[in-house]
């Protein structure tokens, strides 16, 4: 299952800025649109992995993971 996220991107002066609507804190700026898209993807993957690890650490032991599709 592949998730989709929504990137909001715009050009401000000489910079491209963008963020992911669904994940707070995933925002980037780059000199080109292509660089921005790549950086957003990398930053999103890192944020999701960090959030997963953080959630599992907070759960301690005896937890069960379940996939939820919406």
N, CA, C and O atoms as a MOPAC input file, in Angstrom:
PM7 MOZYME 1SCF
protein

 N      0.84500 1    -1.19200 1     0.00000 1
 C      0.00000 1     0.00000 1     0.00000 1
 C      0.88200 1     1.24300 1     0.00000 1
 O      1.76300 1     1.38800 1     0.84700 1
 N      0.64600 1     2.11300 1    -0.92600 1
 C      1.42500 1     3.34100 1    -1.01500 1
 C      0.54300 1     4.51300 1    -0.60900 1
 O     -0.56200 1     4.68200 1    -1.12500 1
 N      1.03900 1     5.31300 1     0.31400 1
 C      0.30100 1     6.48600 1     0.76500 1
 C      0.59900 1     7.66500 1    -0.14300 1
 O      1.66700 1     7.75400 1    -0.74800 1
 N     -0.35100 1     8.55200 1    -0.22300 1
 C     -0.14800 1     9.80000 1    -0.95700 1
 C     -0.27800 1    10.95900 1     0.01200 1
 O     -1.11900 1    10.94500 1     0.91100 1
 N      0.55800 1    11.95500 1    -0.18000 1
 C      0.53200 1    13.15700 1     0.63300 1
 C      0.43800 1    14.35300 1    -0.29900 1
 O      0.79600 1    14.26800 1    -1.47400 1
 N     -0.03800 1    15.45500 1     0.22800 1
 C     -0.24100 1    16.64800 1    -0.58400 1
 C      0.83300 1    17.68100 1    -0.28200 1
 O      0.95900 1    18.15600 1     0.84700 1
 N      1.60600 1    18.02200 1    -1.30800 1
 C      2.62100 1    19.06400 1    -1.17600 1
 C      2.02300 1    20.38300 1    -1.66900 1
 O      1.42200 1    20.44800 1    -2.74100 1
 N      2.20000 1    21.41400 1    -0.87600 1
 C      1.83600 1    22.76900 1    -1.27600 1
 C      3.13900 1    23.45400 1    -1.64600 1
 O      4.04200 1    23.55000 1    -0.81600 1
 N      3.25100 1    23.93000 1    -2.87300 1
 C      4.50100 1    24.54600 1    -3.32500 1
 C      4.21300 1    25.89000 1    -3.97500 1
 O      3.18200 1    26.09000 1    -4.61900 1
 N      5.15500 1    26.80100 1    -3.78600 1
 C      5.03700 1    28.09700 1    -4.45800 1
 C      6.40800 1    28.73400 1    -4.55000 1
 O      7.32600 1    28.41000 1    -3.79700 1
 N      6.51400 1    29.65100 1    -5.49800 1
 C      7.76800 1    30.37100 1    -5.67500 1
 C      7.65700 1    31.71400 1    -4.97700 1
 O      6.69900 1    32.46000 1    -5.18000 1
 N      8.65400 1    32.01000 1    -4.15100 1
 C      8.73600 1    33.29800 1    -3.46600 1
 C     10.09100 1    33.91000 1    -3.80700 1
 O     11.13400 1    33.45300 1    -3.34000 1
 N     10.04900 1    34.93100 1    -4.61200 1
 C     11.26900 1    35.57100 1    -5.10500 1
 C     12.13700 1    34.52700 1    -5.80800 1
 O     11.67900 1    33.90800 1    -6.76800 1
 N     13.36800 1    34.31600 1    -5.36200 1
 C     14.28100 1    33.37700 1    -6.01700 1
 C     14.19900 1    31.96800 1    -5.44000 1
 O     14.98100 1    31.10300 1    -5.83700 1
 N     13.28700 1    31.71600 1    -4.52700 1
 C     13.20200 1    30.42700 1    -3.83800 1
 C     11.89100 1    29.72700 1    -4.12400 1
 O     10.86200 1    30.36500 1    -4.34800 1
 N     11.94300 1    28.40800 1    -4.11300 1
 C     10.74300 1    27.57900 1    -4.11200 1
 C     10.55600 1    27.08600 1    -2.68000 1
 O     11.49000 1    26.56200 1    -2.07300 1
 N      9.35500 1    27.25500 1    -2.14400 1
 C      9.06100 1    26.79300 1    -0.79400 1
 C      7.89400 1    25.81100 1    -0.85700 1
 O      7.02800 1    25.90500 1    -1.72700 1
 N      7.89100 1    24.87700 1     0.07200 1
 C      6.80700 1    23.91200 1     0.07600 1
 C      6.68400 1    23.21100 1     1.40700 1
 O      7.60600 1    23.22500 1     2.22400 1
 N      5.53300 1    22.59800 1     1.61700 1
 C      5.27800 1    21.84600 1     2.83000 1
 C      4.27600 1    20.75300 1     2.52200 1
 O      3.58900 1    20.79000 1     1.50200 1
 N      4.20300 1    19.78200 1     3.41300 1
 C      3.26300 1    18.67600 1     3.27700 1
 C      2.07300 1    18.96900 1     4.17200 1
 O      2.22700 1    19.13600 1     5.38200 1
 N      0.88800 1    19.03400 1     3.58300 1
 C     -0.31900 1    19.40700 1     4.32700 1
 C     -0.57900 1    18.48500 1     5.51300 1
 O     -0.94700 1    18.95000 1     6.59200 1
 N     -0.39300 1    17.19400 1     5.32200 1
 C     -0.82300 1    16.21100 1     6.31200 1
 C      0.17000 1    15.99300 1     7.45800 1
 O     -0.20500 1    15.42800 1     8.48500 1
 N      1.40800 1    16.41900 1     7.31000 1
 C      2.43900 1    16.15300 1     8.31200 1
 C      3.07300 1    17.47100 1     8.76600 1
 O      3.90400 1    18.03200 1     8.05200 1
 N      2.69100 1    17.96700 1     9.93800 1
 C      3.28300 1    19.21600 1    10.42500 1
 C      4.80000 1    19.10600 1    10.53900 1
 O      5.33200 1    18.06300 1    10.92000 1
 N      5.47400 1    20.17300 1    10.21000 1
 C      6.92400 1    20.21000 1    10.33800 1
 C      7.69200 1    19.80800 1     9.10100 1
 O      8.90800 1    19.98900 1     9.04300 1
 N      7.00100 1    19.26100 1     8.09900 1
 C      7.68600 1    18.89900 1     6.85800 1
 C      7.55200 1    20.08500 1     5.90700 1
 O      6.56800 1    20.22100 1     5.17900 1
 N      8.57000 1    20.93300 1     5.94000 1
 C      8.59900 1    22.09800 1     5.05500 1
 C     10.03400 1    22.33100 1     4.61800 1
 O     10.97900 1    22.07100 1     5.36300 1
 N     10.17900 1    22.82900 1     3.39000 1
 C     11.50800 1    22.97700 1     2.79500 1
 C     11.53400 1    24.19300 1     1.88700 1
 O     10.49700 1    24.74200 1     1.51200 1
 N     12.74100 1    24.59400 1     1.54900 1
 C     12.92400 1    25.60600 1     0.51100 1
 C     14.16600 1    25.27100 1    -0.28400 1
 O     15.17000 1    24.81400 1     0.26300 1
 N     14.08500 1    25.50200 1    -1.57500 1
 C     15.19200 1    25.21300 1    -2.48300 1
 C     15.19700 1    26.24300 1    -3.60500 1
 O     14.24100 1    26.99800 1    -3.78100 1
 N     16.27600 1    26.25800 1    -4.35000 1
 C     16.41400 1    27.20400 1    -5.46200 1
 C     15.62300 1    26.78900 1    -6.69900 1
 O     15.24500 1    27.64400 1    -7.50100 1
 N     15.36400 1    25.48000 1    -6.87000 1
 C     14.61100 1    25.03200 1    -8.04200 1
 C     13.42900 1    24.17200 1    -7.60100 1
 O     13.42200 1    23.60400 1    -6.50800 1
 N     12.44300 1    24.09300 1    -8.46900 1
 C     11.25800 1    23.26900 1    -8.21100 1
 C     11.63700 1    21.79500 1    -8.06400 1
 O     11.13900 1    21.11000 1    -7.17000 1
 N     12.51400 1    21.31200 1    -8.93700 1
 C     12.93400 1    19.90900 1    -8.88600 1
 C     13.63800 1    19.59500 1    -7.57200 1
 O     13.37700 1    18.56000 1    -6.96000 1
 N     14.53000 1    20.48300 1    -7.13600 1
 C     15.21400 1    20.27800 1    -5.85600 1
 C     14.21900 1    20.28500 1    -4.70200 1
 O     14.35000 1    19.50100 1    -3.76300 1
 N     13.23600 1    21.15900 1    -4.76900 1
 C     12.22500 1    21.24200 1    -3.71100 1
 C     11.44800 1    19.94000 1    -3.61300 1
 O     11.26300 1    19.41400 1    -2.51600 1
 N     10.98900 1    19.41200 1    -4.74400 1
 C     10.23400 1    18.15600 1    -4.70900 1
 C     11.06700 1    17.02900 1    -4.11900 1
 O     10.56300 1    16.24700 1    -3.31400 1
 N     12.32800 1    16.93500 1    -4.50400 1
 C     13.20100 1    15.88500 1    -3.98400 1
 C     13.41700 1    16.04800 1    -2.47400 1
 O     13.35100 1    15.07300 1    -1.72600 1
 N     13.67300 1    17.27300 1    -2.03700 1
 C     13.89500 1    17.53800 1    -0.62100 1
 C     12.63800 1    17.26800 1     0.20200 1
 O     12.72900 1    16.75200 1     1.31600 1
 N     11.47200 1    17.61100 1    -0.33200 1
 C     10.22100 1    17.31800 1     0.36800 1
 C     10.03400 1    15.81000 1     0.54500 1
 O      9.62100 1    15.35700 1     1.61200 1
 N     10.33300 1    15.04400 1    -0.48600 1
 C     10.20300 1    13.58200 1    -0.40200 1
 C     11.13100 1    13.01300 1     0.66500 1
 O     10.71200 1    12.19500 1     1.48400 1
 N     12.37800 1    13.43900 1     0.65500 1
 C     13.35100 1    12.94700 1     1.63000 1
 C     12.93500 1    13.34000 1     3.04500 1
 O     12.97700 1    12.51700 1     3.96100 1
 N     12.53700 1    14.58900 1     3.22000 1
 C     12.14400 1    15.08200 1     4.53500 1
 C     10.88800 1    14.37800 1     5.02900 1
 O     10.77800 1    14.07400 1     6.21700 1
 N      9.94100 1    14.11700 1     4.13600 1
 C      8.72400 1    13.39500 1     4.50400 1
 C      9.06400 1    11.98100 1     4.97100 1
 O      8.56300 1    11.53500 1     6.00300 1
 N      9.90200 1    11.27700 1     4.22900 1
 C     10.29500 1     9.91700 1     4.61700 1
 C     10.97300 1     9.92000 1     5.98200 1
 O     10.69000 1     9.06100 1     6.81800 1
 N     11.86500 1    10.87800 1     6.21100 1
 C     12.55600 1    10.96600 1     7.49400 1
 C     11.57800 1    11.25300 1     8.62800 1
 O     11.68700 1    10.65900 1     9.70100 1
 N     10.63100 1    12.15100 1     8.40600 1
 C      9.64800 1    12.49300 1     9.43600 1
 C      8.76300 1    11.30100 1     9.76300 1
 O      8.47600 1    11.05000 1    10.93400 1
 N      8.33100 1    10.56700 1     8.75600 1
 C      7.49100 1     9.39300 1     8.99700 1
 C      8.24800 1     8.33000 1     9.78200 1
 O      7.69400 1     7.72900 1    10.70200 1
 N      9.49500 1     8.09400 1     9.43200 1
 C     10.29700 1     7.10800 1    10.14400 1
 C     10.52400 1     7.54100 1    11.59500 1
 O     10.42100 1     6.72700 1    12.51200 1
 N     10.83000 1     8.81500 1    11.79600 1
 C     11.01500 1     9.33000 1    13.15500 1
 C      9.72800 1     9.17000 1    13.95900 1
 O      9.76700 1     8.74100 1    15.11300 1
 N      8.58900 1     9.51100 1    13.36000 1
 C      7.30700 1     9.40000 1    14.06000 1
 C      6.99600 1     7.94800 1    14.40900 1
 O      6.47800 1     7.66800 1    15.49000 1
 N      7.30900 1     7.02100 1    13.50100 1
 C      7.09700 1     5.59200 1    13.78300 1
 C      7.92700 1     5.15600 1    14.99100 1
 O      7.40800 1     4.54200 1    15.92300 1
 N      9.21500 1     5.47900 1    14.96400 1
 C     10.10200 1     5.09200 1    16.05900 1
 C      9.65200 1     5.72200 1    17.37500 1
 O      9.66200 1     5.06700 1    18.41700 1
 N      9.26300 1     6.98000 1    17.32200 1
 C      8.80200 1     7.68900 1    18.51400 1
 C      7.53600 1     7.04300 1    19.08300 1
 O      7.40200 1     6.89600 1    20.29800 1
 N      6.61800 1     6.66200 1    18.20600 1
 C      5.37100 1     6.02700 1    18.64600 1
 C      5.64300 1     4.67700 1    19.29000 1
 O      5.03300 1     4.34700 1    20.30600 1
 N      6.55000 1     3.89100 1    18.71600 1
 C      6.86400 1     2.58000 1    19.27300 1
 C      7.59800 1     2.70600 1    20.60500 1
 O      7.36800 1     1.91100 1    21.51700 1
 N      8.46300 1     3.67800 1    20.72100 1
 C      9.15100 1     3.91600 1    21.98500 1
 C      8.14500 1     4.31100 1    23.06400 1
 O      8.22100 1     3.83300 1    24.19600 1
 N      7.21000 1     5.18100 1    22.71000 1
 C      6.18600 1     5.62500 1    23.66900 1
 C      5.27100 1     4.47400 1    24.09000 1
 O      4.76600 1     4.46200 1    25.21300 1
 N      5.05800 1     3.51000 1    23.19700 1
 C      4.16900 1     2.38700 1    23.50100 1
 C      4.77900 1     1.43200 1    24.51600 1
 O      4.05400 1     0.72300 1    25.21300 1
 N      6.10100 1     1.40800 1    24.60500 1
 C      6.74000 1     0.48800 1    25.53900 1
 C      6.65000 1    -0.94200 1    25.03800 1
 O      7.03500 1    -1.23500 1    23.90600 1
 N      6.13900 1    -1.83800 1    25.88500 1
 C      6.02700 1    -3.24300 1    25.49200 1
 C      4.56300 1    -3.66600 1    25.50300 1
 O      3.70000 1    -2.96600 1    26.03300 1
 N      4.30700 1    -4.81100 1    24.91300 1
 C      2.96500 1    -5.37500 1    24.91600 1
 C      1.99300 1    -4.71900 1    23.94300 1
 O      0.77900 1    -4.85700 1    24.09200 1
 N      2.50800 1    -4.01800 1    22.96500 1
 C      1.63100 1    -3.35200 1    21.99800 1
 C      1.39500 1    -4.23800 1    20.78400 1
 O      2.10400 1    -5.22000 1    20.56500 1
 N      0.40500 1    -3.88100 1    20.01400 1
 C      0.07600 1    -4.56900 1    18.76700 1
 C     -0.03600 1    -3.51100 1    17.68200 1
 O     -0.67100 1    -2.47500 1    17.88300 1
 N      0.56700 1    -3.76200 1    16.54800 1
 C      0.45800 1    -2.82900 1    15.42200 1
 C     -0.62000 1    -3.32500 1    14.46200 1
 O     -0.70500 1    -4.51900 1    14.17700 1
 N     -1.43100 1    -2.41400 1    13.97300 1
 C     -2.46700 1    -2.73900 1    12.99600 1
 C     -2.45700 1    -1.67400 1    11.90300 1
 O     -2.31000 1    -0.48600 1    12.19200 1
 N     -2.61300 1    -2.09500 1    10.65600 1
 C     -2.70300 1    -1.18500 1     9.53200 1
 C     -4.14600 1    -0.68400 1     9.43300 1
 O     -5.09400 1    -1.45300 1     9.59400 1
 N     -4.29400 1     0.59600 1     9.17000 1
 C     -5.61300 1     1.19700 1     9.00100 1
 C     -5.63600 1     1.89900 1     7.65800 1
 O     -4.80400 1     2.76500 1     7.38900 1
 N     -6.57700 1     1.53100 1     6.82500 1
 C     -6.72900 1     2.15900 1     5.51500 1
 C     -7.91200 1     3.12500 1     5.57200 1
 O     -8.97200 1     2.80500 1     6.11000 1
 N     -7.70600 1     4.30000 1     5.00800 1
 C     -8.80700 1     5.27000 1     4.95700 1
 C     -9.08200 1     5.66400 1     3.53500 1
 O     -9.97400 1     6.47300 1     3.28000 1

